[in-house]
Amino acid sequence: MKKLFRFNKNKKFIIFDYETCGLNLISKSNKPWQLAYLIADQNQIIEKKDFYLKWDDLKISDEAKRITGFNEKKYLSKAVDPLKVLNEIEKFFYNPDYNVVGHNILGFDVYIHNIHRLLLGKKTDYSYLNRAIDTNCLAKARSMEIAVNENDFLLWQMKLQKIRKRGLKSNLKFLCQHYSIDFDESKLHDALYDITKNYEVFKKLIWDFEF
């Protein structure tokens, strides 16, 4: 790319994260119950949103409740119309001025976004993926010293997403530690907290690549 990504101050990002009932990537029963996102450039967070999505038949696994710290009372008091939330976030997803960023989004969250759409009667639409940046994939490439494929950045990331290697660490906790970013481990897996830390990690990661 002619201009290094990290020096392009006009770039804008939407960084997002879903919390769900489980890990199934195709079943409509795996409903997203929390969605947080932030709008940012390379200098600052411009806007931050956190939503609980209202579903009448929400069934969260015990393991998911434990990991995410799901609080039913809080959920019931804050849950809002999932269609309104979907319309709001998709203003950025399908806007070519924004890169869609997240941690392990190519292995999880983009599929949950699709479930969110299907639950509301919308068709599958992954057309924004050519602007997706997965910090989990970048972290793997940094650790393994794999150069960026500028010709097909999405395919390059998808191949990295599938890599499983003993000793290869790329989770958000490890990245916060690696880049000396303060974090509270007890708050990880809360969508709003995760995207805030992911933004800090992302700003560090892009300096490790010439793209």
Secondary structure as GFF3:
##gff-version 3
##sequence-region A 1 211
A	DSSP	three_ten_helix	5	7	.	.	.	ID=ss1
A	DSSP	beta_strand	12	20	.	.	.	ID=ss2
A	DSSP	beta_strand	32	40	.	.	.	ID=ss3
A	DSSP	beta_strand	45	53	.	.	.	ID=ss4
A	DSSP	alpha_helix	62	68	.	.	.	ID=ss5
A	DSSP	alpha_helix	72	78	.	.	.	ID=ss6
A	DSSP	beta_strand	79	80	.	.	.	ID=ss7
A	DSSP	alpha_helix	82	93	.	.	.	ID=ss8
A	DSSP	beta_strand	98	102	.	.	.	ID=ss9
A	DSSP	pi_helix	105	109	.	.	.	ID=ss10
A	DSSP	alpha_helix	110	119	.	.	.	ID=ss11
A	DSSP	three_ten_helix	127	131	.	.	.	ID=ss12
A	DSSP	beta_strand	132	134	.	.	.	ID=ss13
A	DSSP	alpha_helix	135	144	.	.	.	ID=ss14
A	DSSP	alpha_helix	153	161	.	.	.	ID=ss15
A	DSSP	alpha_helix	172	178	.	.	.	ID=ss16
A	DSSP	three_ten_helix	185	187	.	.	.	ID=ss17
A	DSSP	alpha_helix	191	205	.	.	.	ID=ss18
A	DSSP	three_ten_helix	206	208	.	.	.	ID=ss19
###
